[in-house]
Every structure is written in structure tokens, then in C-alpha cells.
């Protein structure tokens, strides 16, 4: 995993260079490799953000850049004109017209667009992250030209909650975006990890407090910042900001309050000095590996994969984390326990809400 963290850092620098020197065409803000023919065989469609969003799009894009640069392949990303199924399909159409052989679609917003595109373009391969194609009824319809990838967010959240308590935090917060399954899993894992660490430390029952909410969006807003500020003013020491741009609001509040934040999806340590660690999905590695399989003639079309700690699918970025007590040895020990299934971590289908996780050391305060 250390190797991948180093690679990710190099890729970030590369991606930013391409972003600054991008060609502006059909939809604007499109970074690409040089292509004399105007054809780009690896494509990525962003959801509602850009490839330098320090979150889901960027993590996936870095995987594209890494593989394409290493193998001297052309690549390009497309930013839809709006948040709609039609706009996503239009971007897919543009990518296909520009020569795409394989298209990466990061996020559950692509579930219905990819459902349609996989039939419209049977010779094109699709990789969808955090979602699977369906018509709207959530019945998976994953064709042979589509690979669906999910992550065990409950494990990533567990690592973050465990590390925070081991580092001495007992007044904590979870501020999720929209209560979609992935966000719920992050939150459930966070609560369980905190409880597990508190038990190991011999803390009293109820000694760890976690304020818990879903703000209902994935945006940086004054309202989200105000909510985070109020939590910090009430004594919360660290908030797990699990909602895309919601994290920017939480970080600003933490900078004012001189408190701490846990980032999500990718390593967000460069975003603010308040970020002590990030609960990561290894997006870069998963996209890189899927492209490797495709070009190696082993594309796992028709499958739904769940990438867990056992395959390096989730992690904390220990090299950039700002822990004072929690060590690499501590991390390796708990990570191996998760790999070996020595710990049962509940997911989004295992409890009605975070307060029903039957923790003993952690008290969850659900906040509307």
C-alpha cells in the first residue's frame, strides 16, 4: 500500500499539470493526453464535479492517468453539462465518437445511464464505481461489457473511528452527505471502530460521544459550515466529513475552531491542516487494476466486485496522517485483524440507524 500512496502522489501532480494545460472543446475543462488523430481510447466521465475535486472523481482519474501514461495510451475526461441522465449519456456518446474503447464512470449517478449505454454500445467496455446498472428498480443488470465495483466502506470507516479513539479523541462527530448506502456504511463503520478501540483501551461505558447526522447534500454550503461550527463550539474534537464537498465546509469550521477533521474517499491532507487522516477507498488502484485486466484480455464483464481490506480496497493514508499516538504498528495490527475477519463489522443492511449498532463504549447522538 505504501507503493500505491507514493504513486498516487506522483499521479496527482501529473493530473494537475494536464488540468492546467487542458484542451477546451465540446464541454470545457477536459484534460487529455496528446492525440494526433484526435482519438482517445480511455475515457472518464465525471459526475457533477471535476477531476481535481480532491474526492471521488480525482481518485478515479488518477487511476486512468497512471495506467495510460505507463502504457502510452491516449485518454480524456468529459464533464457533463448538468446533473442528469441525459447529460451523462451525451458525455458517453461524445467519448465513444472520440474513439473510447473503455469508459470509467465514477459514482452511483451513472447507474441508469450505464444501463442504457451498455446496450447502445455493446462493443464498448464500462467500469462503474459505487454503482451497478439498473432501470430504476435497483435490480442489477450488469452486461458482459460492464464491470461494477463497490468498496467495503464500513471497513474504511472502522479504521478511521478506531484510529481517532486510539489517538485520544472521545468527543467525535459524523457529518454525512446524503444517506446513500456507501455513506451509511462509512458512518456505521466509524461508530463501530470507535467502540472497538474504546474497549481495547478499557474506557468506561458511554465515554465516547459521537454526534451523527446526514446533511442531505454533497455541497459546500454556509449551512453545513454553521452546523459543523456549532458542533465544535459544543466540544466536538473531530468530525468525520463524509460527503464530498461537505468536507470543505467542515474544514473551514475546524480551521476557525482550531479542531480536527477526518477526510473521505481520497487523501485530503493537502486540503487543510485540520485533516488528521482520511477514510479512503483505493479508487486509483481499483481503476488501474481494472484497466490492467482489460488490456490483458481478462476484463471481468458482468461481475459486481466488492473490494475490501483483503485486496487493499480501503485504507488510511498513514504516511500523511497527523496522529500523535496512533502508530503504523497499531494500524498494521488492526488492518490485519480486518483482513483475517477477526472483527465483525456491520454494514448498511444490518441496523436501522447508527444508534442501533449495540455499542457499549460509544453513545450515538442522532441529529436531524
PLY file of the C-alpha trace (Angstrom):
ply
format ascii 1.0
element vertex 368
property float x
property float y
property float z
element edge 367
property int vertex1
property int vertex2
end_header
0.00 0.00 0.00
2.95 2.34 0.62
3.88 1.97 -3.03
0.41 2.98 -4.10
0.43 6.06 -1.86
3.69 7.18 -3.49
2.29 6.51 -6.96
-0.88 8.43 -6.11
1.18 11.47 -5.09
3.03 11.43 -8.41
-0.19 10.97 -10.32
-1.79 13.93 -8.56
0.99 16.20 -9.77
0.66 14.81 -13.28
-3.12 15.22 -13.28
-2.88 18.82 -12.16
-0.44 19.60 -14.96
-2.84 18.13 -17.51
-5.72 20.05 -15.95
-3.86 23.33 -16.32
-2.88 22.63 -19.94
-6.15 21.04 -20.99
-7.72 21.49 -24.39
-11.10 23.18 -24.21
-13.56 21.55 -26.57
-17.17 20.38 -26.56
-17.87 20.64 -22.84
-14.87 22.52 -21.49
-12.41 21.69 -18.73
-11.36 18.46 -20.41
-7.88 17.17 -19.63
-6.36 14.76 -22.09
-3.19 13.28 -23.47
-1.80 14.43 -26.80
-3.51 12.68 -29.69
-2.50 13.47 -33.27
-5.57 11.61 -34.55
-8.00 13.28 -32.15
-8.90 9.85 -30.78
-8.81 8.95 -27.08
-9.28 5.31 -26.19
-9.62 5.56 -22.39
-12.33 7.94 -21.18
-13.68 9.04 -17.82
-16.99 10.83 -17.34
-17.18 12.95 -14.17
-20.36 13.08 -12.13
-21.11 16.66 -11.07
-17.56 17.67 -10.23
-14.16 17.87 -11.86
-11.14 15.60 -11.91
-9.37 17.80 -9.35
-12.19 17.64 -6.78
-9.89 16.04 -4.16
-12.51 13.31 -3.93
-14.18 10.58 -5.98
-13.59 11.92 -9.49
-9.95 12.69 -8.80
-9.22 9.29 -7.27
-10.65 7.53 -10.32
-8.95 9.91 -12.77
-5.56 9.30 -11.18
-6.01 5.60 -11.92
-6.72 6.42 -15.57
-3.70 8.72 -15.80
-1.39 6.20 -14.13
-2.29 3.33 -16.43
-2.44 5.39 -19.64
0.85 7.19 -19.03
2.61 3.96 -18.10
1.35 2.24 -21.26
1.47 5.24 -23.63
-2.26 5.22 -24.33
-4.48 8.21 -25.13
-7.03 9.30 -22.54
-9.50 12.08 -21.86
-12.21 13.07 -19.40
-15.63 14.56 -20.11
-17.62 16.77 -17.75
-21.41 16.59 -18.28
-23.21 19.89 -18.80
-25.59 19.19 -15.94
-26.61 16.61 -13.36
-29.00 14.44 -15.37
-29.15 11.02 -17.01
-29.40 12.64 -20.43
-26.29 14.75 -19.85
-24.31 11.70 -18.70
-25.39 9.77 -21.79
-24.42 12.70 -24.01
-20.94 12.66 -22.50
-20.72 8.90 -23.08
-21.78 9.49 -26.71
-19.02 12.07 -27.11
-16.44 9.72 -25.63
-17.45 6.92 -27.99
-17.35 9.25 -31.01
-13.83 10.28 -29.93
-12.67 6.67 -30.03
-13.16 5.43 -26.47
-12.77 1.69 -26.04
-13.32 1.70 -22.29
-15.16 4.31 -20.20
-14.83 4.85 -16.43
-17.95 6.15 -14.68
-17.35 7.12 -11.03
-20.44 7.11 -8.84
-23.97 5.82 -8.36
-25.35 8.65 -10.54
-24.26 6.59 -13.55
-26.41 3.56 -12.74
-29.23 4.31 -15.20
-27.04 5.95 -17.87
-24.73 2.92 -17.94
-27.76 0.61 -18.05
-28.71 2.27 -21.34
-25.17 2.73 -22.67
-24.14 -0.90 -22.22
-26.86 -1.92 -24.70
-26.35 1.04 -27.02
-22.61 0.35 -27.27
-22.09 -3.42 -26.84
-18.50 -3.20 -28.12
-17.50 -0.56 -25.56
-16.44 -1.57 -22.05
-17.74 0.29 -18.98
-16.36 0.46 -15.45
-18.86 1.87 -12.95
-17.69 2.66 -9.41
-20.04 2.55 -6.42
-22.99 1.50 -8.52
-24.47 -1.09 -10.86
-26.65 -0.67 -13.96
-30.41 -0.86 -13.35
-33.63 0.60 -14.75
-34.64 2.36 -11.55
-35.84 -0.62 -9.57
-32.35 -1.44 -8.21
-32.32 -4.88 -9.80
-28.75 -5.31 -11.13
-28.44 -5.69 -14.89
-24.69 -5.97 -15.44
-23.96 -6.95 -19.04
-20.79 -8.62 -20.28
-19.32 -5.27 -21.31
-19.72 -3.72 -17.84
-17.78 -4.17 -14.60
-19.33 -2.85 -11.39
-17.02 -2.05 -8.47
-18.02 -1.41 -4.87
-15.94 -0.90 -1.74
-16.38 -2.05 1.86
-16.80 1.46 3.26
-17.67 0.03 6.67
-14.08 -1.21 6.93
-12.68 2.17 5.90
-14.93 3.93 8.41
-13.97 1.42 11.10
-10.28 2.22 10.59
-10.96 5.96 10.94
-13.06 5.63 14.09
-10.61 3.18 15.64
-7.59 5.37 14.93
-9.30 8.51 16.27
-10.13 6.96 19.62
-6.70 5.33 19.88
-5.26 8.81 19.29
-7.21 10.17 22.25
-10.41 11.62 20.78
-13.61 10.91 22.70
-15.94 13.71 21.55
-16.47 12.94 17.89
-18.81 13.67 15.02
-20.01 12.08 11.79
-21.38 14.50 9.20
-22.55 12.53 6.19
-23.87 13.93 2.92
-26.92 12.08 1.60
-27.85 8.82 3.33
-26.98 6.58 0.38
-25.63 3.07 1.18
-21.95 3.99 0.80
-22.23 6.95 3.19
-24.21 4.88 5.68
-21.54 2.17 5.61
-18.80 4.73 6.28
-20.74 6.03 9.28
-21.62 2.64 10.71
-18.00 1.54 10.46
-16.81 4.75 12.12
-19.03 4.16 15.14
-18.01 0.50 15.45
-14.31 1.30 15.10
-14.53 3.89 17.86
-16.30 1.40 20.12
-13.73 -1.34 19.42
-10.82 0.96 20.25
-12.52 2.18 23.43
-12.93 -1.42 24.56
-9.24 -2.13 23.91
-8.31 0.96 25.94
-10.59 -0.07 28.80
-12.65 3.12 28.66
-15.88 3.36 30.63
-19.23 2.64 29.03
-20.58 5.70 27.28
-17.27 7.54 27.48
-17.10 8.18 23.72
-19.72 10.52 22.27
-20.49 10.73 18.56
-22.82 13.36 17.11
-24.27 11.84 13.93
-26.15 13.38 11.00
-26.78 13.42 7.25
-26.98 16.97 5.90
-28.92 15.96 2.78
-26.43 17.15 0.15
-22.85 16.83 -1.06
-22.18 20.56 -1.22
-20.05 23.19 0.46
-22.68 25.49 1.97
-22.91 28.10 4.75
-25.46 25.86 6.45
-23.09 22.90 6.55
-20.29 25.10 7.87
-22.60 26.53 10.55
-23.66 23.07 11.68
-20.04 21.92 11.95
-19.10 25.12 13.80
-21.90 24.56 16.32
-20.67 21.03 16.98
-17.13 22.25 17.52
-18.38 25.01 19.84
-20.21 22.34 21.84
-16.97 20.45 22.39
-16.67 18.08 19.43
-12.97 17.44 18.83
-13.01 15.79 15.42
-15.65 15.37 12.68
-15.62 12.68 10.00
-16.76 14.73 6.99
-18.27 12.10 4.72
-20.00 13.94 1.92
-17.82 15.20 -0.90
-17.73 19.00 -0.79
-19.39 18.93 2.65
-15.84 18.36 3.82
-14.80 21.83 2.66
-17.43 23.36 4.94
-16.31 21.21 7.87
-12.64 22.06 7.28
-13.36 25.81 7.30
-15.25 25.44 10.57
-12.41 23.38 12.04
-9.81 25.98 10.99
-11.73 28.65 12.89
-12.29 26.44 15.93
-8.75 25.01 15.80
-10.14 21.48 15.83
-9.78 18.42 13.60
-11.35 16.69 10.58
-11.27 13.22 9.04
-11.47 13.28 5.24
-13.11 10.75 2.94
-12.62 8.78 -0.30
-9.10 10.07 -1.09
-6.21 11.51 0.92
-7.44 15.01 1.77
-4.48 16.02 3.93
-3.44 18.70 1.43
-6.83 20.39 1.72
-6.39 21.63 5.28
-4.00 21.31 8.20
-7.04 20.27 10.25
-7.27 16.91 8.42
-5.68 14.27 10.66
-6.40 11.34 8.31
-8.77 10.23 5.54
-11.05 7.21 5.33
-10.09 6.07 1.85
-11.36 3.85 -0.90
-8.41 2.89 -3.04
-10.05 4.34 -6.14
-6.79 4.85 -8.00
-5.68 1.26 -7.57
-9.07 -0.21 -8.43
-9.31 1.73 -11.72
-5.68 0.96 -12.57
-6.23 -2.76 -11.87
-9.45 -2.87 -13.93
-7.68 -1.26 -16.89
-4.80 -3.70 -16.50
-7.23 -6.61 -16.68
-8.99 -5.15 -19.72
-5.81 -4.65 -21.70
-4.59 -8.05 -20.54
-7.67 -9.71 -22.02
-9.16 -10.51 -18.61
-11.91 -7.91 -18.26
-14.43 -9.15 -15.69
-17.53 -8.06 -17.53
-20.87 -9.00 -16.00
-19.43 -9.01 -12.46
-20.06 -6.95 -9.34
-16.88 -6.71 -7.27
-16.62 -5.73 -3.60
-13.11 -4.52 -2.82
-12.22 -4.92 0.84
-9.14 -4.67 3.03
-8.05 -8.10 1.84
-7.28 -6.69 -1.62
-6.23 -3.23 -0.47
-9.59 -1.75 -1.40
-9.77 0.52 1.66
-7.15 2.22 3.82
-5.93 5.17 5.87
-3.04 7.19 4.37
-0.64 6.67 7.26
2.27 8.50 5.62
0.34 11.78 5.59
-1.79 11.27 8.70
-1.22 13.59 11.68
-1.70 11.20 14.58
0.07 11.78 17.88
-0.40 8.37 19.49
-1.72 6.01 16.82
1.25 4.34 15.11
1.96 2.42 11.92
2.26 -0.71 14.05
-1.18 -0.07 15.54
-2.57 0.39 12.04
-0.97 -2.77 10.67
-2.31 -4.79 13.61
-5.93 -3.68 13.24
-5.76 -3.87 9.43
-4.63 -7.49 9.60
-7.45 -8.30 12.02
-9.91 -6.93 9.48
-8.29 -8.90 6.66
-8.44 -12.09 8.73
-12.12 -11.48 9.59
-11.35 -11.42 13.32
-13.72 -8.46 13.65
-17.35 -8.43 12.54
-18.17 -5.04 11.04
-21.84 -4.38 10.32
-22.96 -2.73 7.08
-25.87 -0.59 5.96
-28.33 -3.51 5.96
-27.51 -4.67 9.49
-29.02 -1.87 11.59
-31.85 0.64 11.22
-29.55 3.53 12.14
-26.22 4.19 13.85
-27.77 4.23 17.32
-28.89 0.61 16.84
-25.37 -0.79 16.39
-25.35 -2.03 20.01
-22.16 -0.28 21.02
-21.30 -0.11 24.71
-18.49 2.43 24.94
-19.93 4.78 22.30
-23.08 6.84 22.69
-24.53 7.98 19.35
-26.47 11.23 19.31
-28.61 11.27 16.15
-29.17 14.83 14.97
-31.67 15.90 12.28
0 1
1 2
2 3
3 4
4 5
5 6
6 7
7 8
8 9
9 10
10 11
11 12
12 13
13 14
14 15
15 16
16 17
17 18
18 19
19 20
20 21
21 22
22 23
23 24
24 25
25 26
26 27
27 28
28 29
29 30
30 31
31 32
32 33
33 34
34 35
35 36
36 37
37 38
38 39
39 40
40 41
41 42
42 43
43 44
44 45
45 46
46 47
47 48
48 49
49 50
50 51
51 52
52 53
53 54
54 55
55 56
56 57
57 58
58 59
59 60
60 61
61 62
62 63
63 64
64 65
65 66
66 67
67 68
68 69
69 70
70 71
71 72
72 73
73 74
74 75
75 76
76 77
77 78
78 79
79 80
80 81
81 82
82 83
83 84
84 85
85 86
86 87
87 88
88 89
89 90
90 91
91 92
92 93
93 94
94 95
95 96
96 97
97 98
98 99
99 100
100 101
101 102
102 103
103 104
104 105
105 106
106 107
107 108
108 109
109 110
110 111
111 112
112 113
113 114
114 115
115 116
116 117
117 118
118 119
119 120
120 121
121 122
122 123
123 124
124 125
125 126
126 127
127 128
128 129
129 130
130 131
131 132
132 133
133 134
134 135
135 136
136 137
137 138
138 139
139 140
140 141
141 142
142 143
143 144
144 145
145 146
146 147
147 148
148 149
149 150
150 151
151 152
152 153
153 154
154 155
155 156
156 157
157 158
158 159
159 160
160 161
161 162
162 163
163 164
164 165
165 166
166 167
167 168
168 169
169 170
170 171
171 172
172 173
173 174
174 175
175 176
176 177
177 178
178 179
179 180
180 181
181 182
182 183
183 184
184 185
185 186
186 187
187 188
188 189
189 190
190 191
191 192
192 193
193 194
194 195
195 196
196 197
197 198
198 199
199 200
200 201
201 202
202 203
203 204
204 205
205 206
206 207
207 208
208 209
209 210
210 211
211 212
212 213
213 214
214 215
215 216
216 217
217 218
218 219
219 220
220 221
221 222
222 223
223 224
224 225
225 226
226 227
227 228
228 229
229 230
230 231
231 232
232 233
233 234
234 235
235 236
236 237
237 238
238 239
239 240
240 241
241 242
242 243
243 244
244 245
245 246
246 247
247 248
248 249
249 250
250 251
251 252
252 253
253 254
254 255
255 256
256 257
257 258
258 259
259 260
260 261
261 262
262 263
263 264
264 265
265 266
266 267
267 268
268 269
269 270
270 271
271 272
272 273
273 274
274 275
275 276
276 277
277 278
278 279
279 280
280 281
281 282
282 283
283 284
284 285
285 286
286 287
287 288
288 289
289 290
290 291
291 292
292 293
293 294
294 295
295 296
296 297
297 298
298 299
299 300
300 301
301 302
302 303
303 304
304 305
305 306
306 307
307 308
308 309
309 310
310 311
311 312
312 313
313 314
314 315
315 316
316 317
317 318
318 319
319 320
320 321
321 322
322 323
323 324
324 325
325 326
326 327
327 328
328 329
329 330
330 331
331 332
332 333
333 334
334 335
335 336
336 337
337 338
338 339
339 340
340 341
341 342
342 343
343 344
344 345
345 346
346 347
347 348
348 349
349 350
350 351
351 352
352 353
353 354
354 355
355 356
356 357
357 358
358 359
359 360
360 361
361 362
362 363
363 364
364 365
365 366
366 367
